[in-house]
Amino acid sequence: MVLIGAGIYAEVTPWTAVNYAITLLWVIGIICAFNLLDGMDGLAAGISAIGAFYFLVLAALSRQTLTGLLAATALGASLGFLVYNFHPARIFMGDGGAMFLGLLMATLGLKIRISDAPASVDWLLPILVLGVPIFDTTLVTVSRLRRGLVPFASPGKDHTFHRLQRLGYRQRWIVLLLYGFGMLFGSIALSLVVFRVPLLGWVVMAGVLTLAAIGTIVLFEHIPFERQEGVPWRTVRRLMTRSL
């Protein structure tokens, strides 16, 4: 609400009310995504640093000085914290730190404006830059819904990094691998702008990455993971029925 009051909101549709709703969904979603991502030493801080770096470059290309300054600040803070948070971690950010990083990344995503990008699809840029936390949140949401659980009220070891760990990968290599995907997605976003890819290229890229994400989710759902108790939807329905 503070962001909207300050004039910072998504401009995806011609309807202001819809844009406000998209902004609310985006901000809350990215905050939750970073909170969920903070499950391994250095993961949330590193992904935040990578995202801030690409937002900084995009802001520089579009000559958004204040947005670039915010991105540079987020980059410096994330790297400074990462020095002590990388495995084996000596300090931890907790929910407050992860959610604050999520707020910063969500705000940067709303502020980026690229004049050379097709206006109808430039909203894909922040989604690409923050592809890793968005994918992880989508994975656990789909997985928990399939099991009849309330996604954000049911903590469990069903995240991307948990499943990779069950495959035998060590914690440090998992984090570095996810860093690599973060840089890959950020580089794709940057390439679309630098090479002035036409609208068709954006659409093809979005389709390919969407299909790849769906395929990866299906594959990951077949990887064994430690199932934990959660809050089932039937419990929520029962409580709502009693309250009525």
Contacts in CASP RR format, 6 or more apart in sequence:
PFRMAT RR
TARGET T0000
AUTHOR 0000-0000-0000
METHOD contacts of the structure
MODEL  1
MVLIGAGIYAEVTPWTAVNYAITLLWVIGIICAFNLLDGMDGLAAGISAI
GAFYFLVLAALSRQTLTGLLAATALGASLGFLVYNFHPARIFMGDGGAMF
LGLLMATLGLKIRISDAPASVDWLLPILVLGVPIFDTTLVTVSRLRRGLV
PFASPGKDHTFHRLQRLGYRQRWIVLLLYGFGMLFGSIALSLVVFRVPLL
GWVVMAGVLTLAAIGTIVLFEHIPFERQEGVPWRTVRRLMTRSL
3 9 0 8 1.000
3 23 0 8 1.000
3 27 0 8 1.000
3 107 0 8 1.000
3 110 0 8 1.000
4 20 0 8 1.000
4 23 0 8 1.000
8 23 0 8 1.000
8 107 0 8 1.000
8 110 0 8 1.000
8 111 0 8 1.000
9 19 0 8 1.000
9 20 0 8 1.000
9 23 0 8 1.000
9 110 0 8 1.000
10 19 0 8 1.000
10 22 0 8 1.000
10 23 0 8 1.000
10 26 0 8 1.000
10 110 0 8 1.000
10 123 0 8 1.000
11 19 0 8 1.000
12 18 0 8 1.000
12 19 0 8 1.000
12 22 0 8 1.000
12 123 0 8 1.000
13 19 0 8 1.000
13 22 0 8 1.000
23 110 0 8 1.000
26 106 0 8 1.000
26 110 0 8 1.000
27 103 0 8 1.000
27 106 0 8 1.000
27 107 0 8 1.000
27 110 0 8 1.000
29 106 0 8 1.000
29 137 0 8 1.000
30 102 0 8 1.000
30 103 0 8 1.000
30 105 0 8 1.000
30 106 0 8 1.000
30 130 0 8 1.000
30 133 0 8 1.000
30 134 0 8 1.000
31 99 0 8 1.000
31 102 0 8 1.000
31 103 0 8 1.000
31 106 0 8 1.000
32 137 0 8 1.000
32 152 0 8 1.000
33 102 0 8 1.000
33 130 0 8 1.000
33 133 0 8 1.000
33 134 0 8 1.000
33 136 0 8 1.000
33 137 0 8 1.000
34 44 0 8 1.000
34 47 0 8 1.000
34 48 0 8 1.000
34 98 0 8 1.000
34 99 0 8 1.000
34 101 0 8 1.000
34 102 0 8 1.000
34 105 0 8 1.000
34 133 0 8 1.000
35 95 0 8 1.000
35 98 0 8 1.000
35 99 0 8 1.000
35 102 0 8 1.000
36 133 0 8 1.000
36 136 0 8 1.000
36 137 0 8 1.000
36 140 0 8 1.000
36 159 0 8 1.000
37 43 0 8 1.000
37 44 0 8 1.000
37 47 0 8 1.000
37 98 0 8 1.000
37 132 0 8 1.000
37 133 0 8 1.000
37 136 0 8 1.000
37 137 0 8 1.000
37 159 0 8 1.000
38 44 0 8 1.000
38 93 0 8 1.000
38 94 0 8 1.000
38 95 0 8 1.000
38 97 0 8 1.000
38 98 0 8 1.000
39 159 0 8 1.000
39 161 0 8 1.000
40 87 0 8 1.000
40 161 0 8 1.000
40 171 0 8 1.000
40 174 0 8 1.000
40 175 0 8 1.000
41 85 0 8 1.000
41 86 0 8 1.000
41 87 0 8 1.000
41 88 0 8 1.000
41 89 0 8 1.000
41 171 0 8 1.000
41 175 0 8 1.000
42 82 0 8 1.000
42 85 0 8 1.000
42 86 0 8 1.000
42 87 0 8 1.000
42 89 0 8 1.000
42 175 0 8 1.000
43 161 0 8 1.000
43 175 0 8 1.000
43 178 0 8 1.000
44 93 0 8 1.000
44 98 0 8 1.000
44 101 0 8 1.000
45 78 0 8 1.000
45 79 0 8 1.000
45 81 0 8 1.000
45 82 0 8 1.000
45 85 0 8 1.000
45 86 0 8 1.000
45 93 0 8 1.000
45 101 0 8 1.000
46 78 0 8 1.000
46 79 0 8 1.000
46 82 0 8 1.000
46 175 0 8 1.000
46 179 0 8 1.000
47 132 0 8 1.000
47 133 0 8 1.000
47 178 0 8 1.000
47 179 0 8 1.000
47 182 0 8 1.000
48 74 0 8 1.000
48 78 0 8 1.000
48 101 0 8 1.000
48 102 0 8 1.000
48 104 0 8 1.000
48 105 0 8 1.000
49 74 0 8 1.000
49 75 0 8 1.000
49 76 0 8 1.000
49 78 0 8 1.000
49 79 0 8 1.000
49 82 0 8 1.000
50 179 0 8 1.000
50 182 0 8 1.000
50 183 0 8 1.000
50 186 0 8 1.000
51 105 0 8 1.000
51 108 0 8 1.000
51 129 0 8 1.000
51 130 0 8 1.000
51 182 0 8 1.000
51 186 0 8 1.000
52 71 0 8 1.000
52 72 0 8 1.000
52 74 0 8 1.000
52 75 0 8 1.000
52 76 0 8 1.000
52 78 0 8 1.000
52 104 0 8 1.000
52 105 0 8 1.000
52 108 0 8 1.000
53 71 0 8 1.000
53 75 0 8 1.000
54 129 0 8 1.000
54 186 0 8 1.000
54 187 0 8 1.000
54 189 0 8 1.000
54 190 0 8 1.000
55 67 0 8 1.000
55 68 0 8 1.000
55 71 0 8 1.000
55 74 0 8 1.000
55 105 0 8 1.000
55 108 0 8 1.000
55 109 0 8 1.000
55 112 0 8 1.000
55 126 0 8 1.000
55 129 0 8 1.000
56 68 0 8 1.000
56 71 0 8 1.000
56 72 0 8 1.000
56 75 0 8 1.000
57 190 0 8 1.000
58 112 0 8 1.000
58 114 0 8 1.000
58 125 0 8 1.000
58 129 0 8 1.000
58 189 0 8 1.000
58 190 0 8 1.000
58 193 0 8 1.000
59 65 0 8 1.000
59 67 0 8 1.000
59 68 0 8 1.000
59 71 0 8 1.000
59 108 0 8 1.000
59 111 0 8 1.000
59 112 0 8 1.000
60 68 0 8 1.000
61 114 0 8 1.000
61 193 0 8 1.000
61 194 0 8 1.000
62 112 0 8 1.000
62 113 0 8 1.000
62 114 0 8 1.000
62 115 0 8 1.000
64 111 0 8 1.000
64 112 0 8 1.000
64 113 0 8 1.000
67 108 0 8 1.000
67 111 0 8 1.000
67 112 0 8 1.000
70 104 0 8 1.000
70 107 0 8 1.000
70 108 0 8 1.000
70 111 0 8 1.000
71 108 0 8 1.000
74 101 0 8 1.000
74 104 0 8 1.000
74 105 0 8 1.000
74 108 0 8 1.000
78 101 0 8 1.000
81 91 0 8 1.000
81 93 0 8 1.000
84 90 0 8 1.000
84 91 0 8 1.000
85 91 0 8 1.000
85 92 0 8 1.000
85 93 0 8 1.000
86 175 0 8 1.000
87 171 0 8 1.000
87 172 0 8 1.000
87 175 0 8 1.000
93 101 0 8 1.000
105 130 0 8 1.000
105 133 0 8 1.000
108 126 0 8 1.000
109 125 0 8 1.000
109 126 0 8 1.000
109 129 0 8 1.000
109 130 0 8 1.000
110 126 0 8 1.000
112 125 0 8 1.000
112 126 0 8 1.000
113 122 0 8 1.000
114 122 0 8 1.000
114 125 0 8 1.000
114 193 0 8 1.000
116 193 0 8 1.000
116 196 0 8 1.000
117 125 0 8 1.000
117 192 0 8 1.000
117 193 0 8 1.000
117 202 0 8 1.000
118 198 0 8 1.000
118 199 0 8 1.000
118 202 0 8 1.000
120 199 0 8 1.000
121 199 0 8 1.000
121 202 0 8 1.000
121 203 0 8 1.000
121 206 0 8 1.000
124 189 0 8 1.000
124 192 0 8 1.000
124 202 0 8 1.000
124 206 0 8 1.000
125 189 0 8 1.000
125 192 0 8 1.000
125 193 0 8 1.000
127 134 0 8 1.000
128 185 0 8 1.000
128 186 0 8 1.000
128 188 0 8 1.000
128 189 0 8 1.000
128 192 0 8 1.000
128 209 0 8 1.000
129 185 0 8 1.000
129 186 0 8 1.000
129 189 0 8 1.000
131 181 0 8 1.000
131 182 0 8 1.000
131 185 0 8 1.000
132 178 0 8 1.000
132 181 0 8 1.000
132 182 0 8 1.000
132 185 0 8 1.000
135 160 0 8 1.000
135 213 0 8 1.000
135 216 0 8 1.000
136 159 0 8 1.000
136 160 0 8 1.000
136 161 0 8 1.000
138 213 0 8 1.000
138 217 0 8 1.000
139 158 0 8 1.000
139 159 0 8 1.000
139 160 0 8 1.000
139 216 0 8 1.000
139 217 0 8 1.000
139 220 0 8 1.000
140 151 0 8 1.000
140 156 0 8 1.000
140 158 0 8 1.000
140 159 0 8 1.000
141 151 0 8 1.000
142 217 0 8 1.000
142 221 0 8 1.000
143 158 0 8 1.000
143 220 0 8 1.000
143 221 0 8 1.000
144 150 0 8 1.000
144 151 0 8 1.000
144 154 0 8 1.000
144 158 0 8 1.000
145 151 0 8 1.000
146 221 0 8 1.000
147 227 0 8 1.000
148 232 0 8 1.000
148 233 0 8 1.000
149 230 0 8 1.000
149 231 0 8 1.000
149 232 0 8 1.000
149 233 0 8 1.000
150 230 0 8 1.000
150 231 0 8 1.000
150 232 0 8 1.000
150 233 0 8 1.000
150 236 0 8 1.000
153 230 0 8 1.000
153 231 0 8 1.000
154 228 0 8 1.000
154 229 0 8 1.000
154 230 0 8 1.000
154 231 0 8 1.000
155 228 0 8 1.000
155 230 0 8 1.000
156 162 0 8 1.000
156 226 0 8 1.000
156 228 0 8 1.000
156 230 0 8 1.000
157 225 0 8 1.000
157 226 0 8 1.000
157 228 0 8 1.000
158 225 0 8 1.000
158 226 0 8 1.000
158 227 0 8 1.000
160 178 0 8 1.000
160 220 0 8 1.000
161 171 0 8 1.000
161 174 0 8 1.000
161 175 0 8 1.000
161 178 0 8 1.000
162 225 0 8 1.000
162 226 0 8 1.000
163 220 0 8 1.000
163 223 0 8 1.000
163 225 0 8 1.000
164 174 0 8 1.000
164 177 0 8 1.000
165 171 0 8 1.000
165 174 0 8 1.000
166 223 0 8 1.000
166 224 0 8 1.000
166 225 0 8 1.000
166 226 0 8 1.000
167 223 0 8 1.000
169 177 0 8 1.000
188 205 0 8 1.000
188 209 0 8 1.000
191 197 0 8 1.000
192 201 0 8 1.000
192 202 0 8 1.000
192 205 0 8 1.000
197 205 0 8 1.000
END
